[in-house]
Amino acid sequence: MAGDIEKRKSGGLRAVDGIVLVAVGVVGVIVAFWVLGAVAGILWGLIKIVILVAIVVGILWLLVGRRRS
């Protein structure tokens, strides 16, 4: 009966599993930086538009205020 039991390999990662895990991690980091960069770019674009609109409104307000006085 003792001969019927098969010895199994250790439960650790195989080399292929480790390589796949590292590859998935690298791709995940690249995608995360790409997404964060896109979000930051959109937010920065919106901030620039708000600043530009505020400057234009401020200039128009000054011009209209001088015209009335």
C-alpha positions in Angstrom: 0.0 0.0 0.0 2.8 2.4 0.7 3.9 2.0 -2.9 0.5 3.2 -4.2 1.0 6.7 -2.8 2.5 9.1 -5.4 4.8 11.8 -4.4 3.6 15.2 -5.5 5.8 18.1 -6.3 5.9 21.0 -3.9 3.0 23.5 -4.1 5.2 26.4 -5.1 5.0 28.4 -8.4 6.4 27.0 -11.5 8.8 29.2 -13.6 6.1 29.7 -16.2 3.6 30.8 -13.6 6.1 33.3 -12.2 6.8 34.8 -15.6 3.1 35.1 -16.3 2.5 36.7 -13.0 5.3 39.3 -13.6 4.1 40.0 -17.1 0.5 40.6 -15.8 1.9 42.9 -13.1 3.9 44.9 -15.6 1.0 45.3 -18.0 -1.2 46.3 -15.1 1.2 49.0 -14.0 1.4 50.3 -17.6 -2.4 50.4 -18.0 -2.8 52.1 -14.6 -0.3 54.8 -15.5 -2.0 55.3 -18.9 -5.4 55.6 -17.3 -4.2 58.0 -14.6 -2.4 60.1 -17.2 -5.6 60.3 -19.3 -7.6 61.3 -16.3 -5.1 63.9 -15.2 -5.0 65.3 -18.8 -8.8 65.6 -18.9 -8.8 67.4 -15.5 -6.0 69.7 -16.6 -7.8 70.5 -19.8 -11.0 71.4 -17.8 -9.0 73.5 -15.4 -7.4 75.5 -18.3 -10.9 76.0 -19.9 -12.3 77.3 -16.5 -9.3 79.7 -16.1 -9.7 81.0 -19.7 -13.4 81.6 -19.3 -12.8 83.4 -16.0 -10.2 85.6 -17.6 -12.5 86.5 -20.5 -15.4 87.2 -18.2 -13.2 89.3 -16.0 -12.0 91.4 -19.0 -15.5 91.8 -20.3 -16.7 92.8 -16.8 -14.0 95.5 -16.6 -14.8 96.8 -20.1 -18.5 97.0 -19.5 -17.8 98.6 -16.1 -15.7 101.3 -17.7 -18.2 101.9 -20.5 -21.0 102.7 -17.9 -18.9 105.2 -15.9 
